[in-house]
Amino acid sequence: MIELWADAYAMEKDAYVFSILLRAAAAEQAEFEVTARTPTDPDRIAIAVARLPRREVRQLHTAAERAVDGLCVCPPEESGP
């Protein structure tokens, strides 16, 4: 199991691409894989932090609420019969 925290994810071809939002000057942005830019602030960008093949992902959990001390605050999953 991999636990990955990111601000967003998207499907790109056959992979999930996870990204985080950060602020970086234009000169620094060439060092990253920029996946999105905010229209009102060119220094605020989203960068790719992980790319996982779709066939390798069995389950993807998106937290419903902000984490507290790095721990998910979502209700526990119900166990099957």
DSSP file (Angstrom, degrees, kcal/mol; ACC not computed):
  #  RESIDUE AA STRUCTURE BP1 BP2  ACC     N-H-->O    O-->H-N    N-H-->O    O-->H-N    TCO  KAPPA ALPHA  PHI   PSI    X-CA   Y-CA   Z-CA
    1    1 A M              0   0    0      0, 0.0     2,-0.5     0, 0.0     0, 0.0   0.000 360.0 360.0 360.0 139.4    0.0    0.0    0.0
    2    2 A I        -     0   0    0      2,-0.0     2,-0.6     0, 0.0     0, 0.0  -0.965 360.0-156.6-114.6 131.0    1.2    3.5   -0.8
    3    3 A E        +     0   0    0     -2,-0.5     2,-0.4     2,-0.0     0, 0.0  -0.946  20.1 176.0-107.6 119.5   -0.1    6.5    1.1
    4    4 A L        -     0   0    0     -2,-0.6     2,-0.5     2,-0.0    -2,-0.0  -0.987  17.0-158.2-129.5 126.1    0.2    9.6   -0.9
    5    5 A W        +     0   0    0     -2,-0.4     2,-0.3    13,-0.0    -2,-0.0  -0.916  27.9 150.3-106.7 126.0   -1.0   13.1    0.1
    6    6 A A        -     0   0    0     -2,-0.5    14,-0.2     1,-0.1     3,-0.1  -0.950  51.8-122.4-147.0 164.0   -1.6   15.6   -2.7
    7    7 A D  S    S-     0   0    0     12,-1.7     2,-0.3    -2,-0.3    13,-0.2   0.774  90.6  -7.7 -79.8 -27.2   -3.8   18.6   -3.5
    8    8 A A  E     -A   19   0A   0     11,-1.8    11,-2.6    -3,-0.0     2,-0.3  -0.979  56.1-154.7-159.4 165.1   -5.3   17.0   -6.6
    9    9 A Y  E     -A   18   0A   0     -2,-0.3     2,-0.3     9,-0.2     9,-0.2  -0.981  10.1-176.8-144.8 157.9   -5.1   14.1   -9.0
   10   10 A A  E     -A   17   0A   0      7,-1.7     7,-3.0    -2,-0.3     2,-0.5  -0.974  30.5-109.6-147.7 157.7   -6.1   13.6  -12.7
   11   11 A M  E     -A   16   0A   0     -2,-0.3     2,-0.4     5,-0.2     5,-0.2  -0.808  31.9-179.3 -90.5 129.7   -6.2   10.8  -15.2
   12   12 A E  E >   -A   15   0A   0      3,-2.9     3,-1.7    -2,-0.5     2,-0.3  -0.954  61.9 -55.6-130.5 111.2   -3.6   11.2  -18.0
   13   13 A K  T 3  S-     0   0    0     -2,-0.4    -2,-0.0     1,-0.3     0, 0.0  -0.406 123.5 -16.5  53.7-114.4   -3.6    8.4  -20.6
   14   14 A D  T 3  S+     0   0    0     -2,-0.3    40,-3.2    -3,-0.1    41,-0.4  -0.046 124.3  75.8-109.7  31.1   -3.2    5.3  -18.4
   15   15 A A  E <  S-AB  12  53A   0     -3,-1.7    -3,-2.9    38,-0.3     2,-0.5  -0.981  71.9-125.6-141.5 152.0   -1.9    6.9  -15.2
   16   16 A Y  E     -AB  11  52A   0     36,-2.8    36,-2.4    -2,-0.3     2,-0.5  -0.850  27.4-157.2 -89.3 130.9   -3.1    8.9  -12.2
   17   17 A V  E     -AB  10  51A   0     -7,-3.0    -7,-1.7    -2,-0.5     2,-0.4  -0.958   5.3-160.5-113.6 119.1   -1.1   12.1  -11.9
   18   18 A F  E     -AB   9  50A   0     32,-2.6    31,-3.0    -2,-0.5    32,-1.3  -0.784  13.4-177.2-100.3 140.8   -1.0   13.6   -8.4
   19   19 A S  E     -AB   8  48A   0    -11,-2.6   -11,-1.8    -2,-0.4   -12,-1.7  -0.934  17.4-149.2-138.5 159.5   -0.1   17.2   -7.9
   20   20 A I  E     - B   0  47A   0     27,-2.0    27,-2.4    -2,-0.3     2,-0.4  -0.914  22.4-121.2-124.8 155.0    0.5   19.8   -5.2
   21   21 A L  E     + B   0  46A   0     -2,-0.3     2,-0.3    25,-0.2    25,-0.2  -0.800  43.7 151.0 -96.0 134.3   -0.1   23.6   -5.2
   22   22 A L  E     - B   0  45A   0     23,-3.0    23,-2.7    -2,-0.4     2,-0.5  -0.945  43.5-110.7-152.7 173.2    2.9   25.8   -4.5
   23   23 A R  E     + B   0  44A   0     -2,-0.3     2,-0.3    21,-0.2    21,-0.2  -0.956  40.4 160.9-113.3 127.1    4.4   29.2   -5.2
   24   24 A A        -     0   0    0     19,-3.1     5,-0.1    -2,-0.5    -2,-0.1  -0.993  38.7-113.1-146.9 137.7    7.5   29.4   -7.4
   25   25 A A    >>  -     0   0    0     -2,-0.3     4,-1.4     1,-0.1     3,-1.2  -0.289  38.0-105.8 -65.5 155.8    9.1   32.2   -9.3
   26   26 A A  T 34 S+     0   0    0      1,-0.3     4,-0.5     2,-0.2     3,-0.3   0.852 120.6  55.6 -53.0 -40.0    9.1   31.9  -13.1
   27   27 A A  T 34 S+     0   0    0      1,-0.2     3,-0.4     2,-0.2    -1,-0.3   0.811 109.5  47.0 -64.8 -30.3   12.9   31.1  -13.2
   28   28 A E  T X4 S+     0   0    0     -3,-1.2     3,-1.8     1,-0.2    -1,-0.2   0.722  93.2  77.8 -82.5 -23.0   12.3   28.2  -10.8
   29   29 A Q  G >< S+     0   0    0     -4,-1.4     3,-1.6    -3,-0.3     5,-0.2   0.722  78.3  71.1 -65.1 -22.8    9.3   26.7  -12.6
   30   30 A A  G 3  S+     0   0    0     -4,-0.5    -1,-0.3    -3,-0.4    -2,-0.1   0.709  90.4  63.0 -65.4 -18.9   11.5   25.1  -15.3
   31   31 A E  G <  S+     0   0    0     -3,-1.8    -1,-0.3    -4,-0.1     2,-0.3   0.543 101.5  60.8 -82.1  -7.2   12.7   22.6  -12.7
   32   32 A F  S <  S-     0   0    0     -3,-1.6     2,-1.0    -4,-0.2    15,-0.0  -0.754  85.4-114.7-118.9 161.6    9.2   21.1  -12.2
   33   33 A E        -     0   0    0     15,-0.4    15,-2.4    -2,-0.3     2,-0.4  -0.841  40.2-152.3 -91.9  97.1    6.5   19.4  -14.2
   34   34 A V  E     +C   47   0A   0     -2,-1.0    13,-0.3    13,-0.2     3,-0.1  -0.592  22.8 175.1 -76.9 124.1    3.9   22.1  -14.1
   35   35 A T  E     +     0   0A   0     11,-2.9     2,-0.3    -2,-0.4    12,-0.2   0.634  65.2   2.1-103.5 -19.1    0.4   20.7  -14.4
   36   36 A A  E     -C   46   0A   0     10,-1.3    10,-2.6     2,-0.0     2,-0.3  -0.983  57.0-152.7-162.4 157.8   -1.7   23.9  -13.9
   37   37 A R  E     -C   45   0A   0     -2,-0.3     8,-0.2     8,-0.2     6,-0.1  -0.980  24.5-119.6-133.4 146.9   -1.3   27.6  -13.3
   38   38 A T  E >   -C   41   0A   0      6,-2.1     3,-0.5     3,-0.6     6,-0.2  -0.726  19.9-139.5 -84.0 136.9   -3.6   30.1  -11.6
   39   39 A P  T 3  S+     0   0    0      0, 0.0    -1,-0.1     0, 0.0     0, 0.0   0.770  98.7  47.0 -68.8 -24.8   -4.7   32.8  -14.0
   40   40 A T  T 3  S+     0   0    0      1,-0.2    -2,-0.0     4,-0.0     0, 0.0   0.630 118.9  34.8 -93.4 -13.5   -4.4   35.6  -11.4
   41   41 A D  E X   - C   0  38A   0     -3,-0.5     3,-2.0     3,-0.2    -3,-0.6  -0.835  60.5-165.8-143.8 100.4   -0.9   34.7  -10.0
   42   42 A P  E 3  S+     0   0A   0      0, 0.0    -1,-0.1     0, 0.0   -18,-0.1   0.657  90.1  60.0 -64.3 -14.5    1.7   33.3  -12.4
   43   43 A D  E 3  S+     0   0A   0    -20,-0.1   -19,-3.1     1,-0.1     2,-0.7   0.567  87.2  83.8 -87.7  -9.0    3.9   32.2   -9.4
   44   44 A R  E <   +B   23   0A   0     -3,-2.0    -6,-2.1   -21,-0.2     2,-0.3  -0.852  63.8 156.0 -98.6 112.3    1.1   29.9   -8.0
   45   45 A I  E     -BC  22  37A   0    -23,-2.7   -23,-3.0    -2,-0.7     2,-0.4  -0.854  42.1-126.6-133.6 162.8    1.3   26.6   -9.8
   46   46 A A  E     -BC  21  36A   0    -10,-2.6   -11,-2.9    -2,-0.3   -10,-1.3  -0.946  29.4-166.8-108.2 135.7    0.5   23.0   -9.5
   47   47 A I  E     -BC  20  34A   0    -27,-2.4   -27,-2.0    -2,-0.4     2,-0.3  -0.935  25.2-108.7-124.4 148.5    3.3   20.5  -10.0
   48   48 A A  E     +B   19   0A   0    -15,-2.4   -15,-0.4    -2,-0.4   -29,-0.3  -0.553  34.8 169.8 -72.9 132.4    3.3   16.7  -10.5
   49   49 A V  E     +     0   0A   0    -31,-3.0     2,-0.3     1,-0.4   -30,-0.2   0.533  66.2  14.9-117.3 -15.7    4.6   14.8   -7.5
   50   50 A A  E     -B   18   0A   0    -32,-1.3   -32,-2.6     2,-0.0     2,-0.4  -0.978  51.0-164.9-158.9 147.2    3.7   11.3   -8.5
   51   51 A R  E     -B   17   0A   0     -2,-0.3   -34,-0.2   -34,-0.2    -3,-0.0  -0.956  16.5-175.3-135.0 113.7    2.5    9.3  -11.6
   52   52 A L  E     -B   16   0A   0    -36,-2.4   -36,-2.8    -2,-0.4     5,-0.1  -0.934  30.4-113.3-115.4 130.1    1.0    5.9  -10.9
   53   53 A P  E >>  -B   15   0A   0      0, 0.0     3,-1.7     0, 0.0     4,-0.5  -0.361  23.2-131.1 -59.1 134.4    0.0    3.4  -13.6
   54   54 A R  G >4 S+     0   0    0    -40,-3.2     3,-1.3     1,-0.3   -39,-0.1   0.853 105.6  59.3 -56.4 -38.0   -3.8    3.0  -13.6
   55   55 A R  G 34 S+     0   0    0    -41,-0.4    -1,-0.3     1,-0.3   -40,-0.1   0.697 102.4  54.9 -67.6 -17.8   -3.4   -0.8  -13.7
   56   56 A E  G <4 S+     0   0    0     -3,-1.7     2,-0.7     1,-0.0    -1,-0.3   0.549  89.5  86.9 -91.3  -8.8   -1.4   -0.7  -10.4
   57   57 A V    <<  +     0   0    0     -3,-1.3     3,-0.1    -4,-0.5    -1,-0.0  -0.830  43.7 169.8 -98.6 115.3   -4.1    1.2   -8.5
   58   58 A R  S    S+     0   0    0     -2,-0.7     2,-0.3     1,-0.3    -1,-0.2   0.819  71.9  10.6 -89.7 -36.1   -6.7   -1.1   -6.9
   59   59 A Q        -     0   0    0      2,-0.0     2,-0.5     0, 0.0    -1,-0.3  -0.998  59.3-162.1-146.6 141.3   -8.3    1.6   -4.7
   60   60 A L        -     0   0    0     -2,-0.3     2,-0.5    -3,-0.1    -3,-0.0  -0.987  10.3-164.6-126.3 121.0   -8.1    5.3   -4.5
   61   61 A H        -     0   0    0     -2,-0.5     2,-0.5     2,-0.0    -2,-0.0  -0.917   2.1-162.8-109.7 126.6   -9.4    7.1   -1.4
   62   62 A T        -     0   0    0     -2,-0.5     2,-0.1     2,-0.0    -2,-0.0  -0.941  26.0-121.0-107.7 123.8  -10.0   10.8   -1.4
   63   63 A A        -     0   0    0     -2,-0.5     4,-0.1     1,-0.2     3,-0.0  -0.398  12.4-154.6 -65.8 134.1  -10.2   12.4    2.0
   64   64 A A  S    S+     0   0    0     -2,-0.1     2,-0.3    11,-0.1    -1,-0.2   0.688  78.1  29.8 -81.0 -19.7  -13.5   14.1    2.7
   65   65 A E  S    S-     0   0    0      1,-0.0     8,-0.4     0, 0.0     9,-0.2  -0.914  97.9 -81.4-137.4 161.8  -12.0   16.4    5.2
   66   66 A R        -     0   0    0     -2,-0.3     7,-0.1     1,-0.1    -2,-0.1  -0.341  53.9-106.8 -62.6 142.7   -8.7   18.1    5.9
   67   67 A A        -     0   0    0      5,-0.1     2,-0.5    -4,-0.1     5,-0.2  -0.351  22.7-142.6 -70.5 150.8   -6.2   15.9    7.7
   68   68 A V  B >  S-D   71   0B   0      3,-2.1     3,-1.8     1,-0.1    -1,-0.0  -0.977  81.9 -17.3-116.6 119.0   -5.3   16.4   11.4
   69   69 A D  T 3  S-     0   0    0     -2,-0.5    -1,-0.1     1,-0.3     3,-0.1   0.837 128.0 -55.4  54.4  35.4   -1.6   15.9   12.3
   70   70 A G  T 3  S+     0   0    0      1,-0.2     2,-0.4    -3,-0.0    -1,-0.3   0.494 113.2 117.3  81.3   2.7   -1.2   13.9    9.0
   71   71 A L  B <  S-D   68   0B   0     -3,-1.8    -3,-2.1    -5,-0.1    -1,-0.2  -0.862  70.3-111.8-108.9 139.5   -4.0   11.5    9.8
   72   72 A C        -     0   0    0     -2,-0.4    -5,-0.1    -5,-0.2    -6,-0.1  -0.430  20.0-162.7 -65.0 136.0   -7.2   11.1    7.7
   73   73 A V        +     0   0    0     -8,-0.4    -1,-0.1    -2,-0.1    -7,-0.1   0.250  49.1 122.2-104.5  10.9  -10.3   12.2    9.6
   74   74 A C  S    S-     0   0    0     -9,-0.2     3,-0.1     1,-0.1   -11,-0.1  -0.335  76.7 -90.1 -68.4 153.8  -12.7   10.4    7.3
   75   75 A P        -     0   0    0      0, 0.0    -1,-0.1     0, 0.0     3,-0.1  -0.351  54.0 -95.1 -61.9 148.0  -15.1    7.9    8.9
   76   76 A P        -     0   0    0      0, 0.0     2,-0.1     0, 0.0     3,-0.0  -0.308  45.2-100.3 -64.1 148.3  -13.6    4.4    9.0
   77   77 A E        -     0   0    0      1,-0.1     2,-0.2    -3,-0.1    -3,-0.0  -0.414  38.8-111.0 -68.2 142.5  -14.6    2.1    6.1
   78   78 A E        -     0   0    0     -2,-0.1     2,-0.2    -3,-0.1    -1,-0.1  -0.543  31.1-123.3 -74.0 139.0  -17.3   -0.4    6.9
   79   79 A S        -     0   0    0     -2,-0.2    -1,-0.1     1,-0.1     0, 0.0  -0.571  28.2-111.7 -83.0 148.8  -16.1   -3.9    7.0
   80   80 A G              0   0    0     -2,-0.2    -1,-0.1     1,-0.1     0, 0.0  -0.116 360.0 360.0 -72.1 172.3  -17.8   -6.4    4.7
   81   81 A P              0   0    0      0, 0.0    -1,-0.1     0, 0.0    -2,-0.0   0.492 360.0 360.0 -66.6 360.0  -20.1   -9.3    5.8
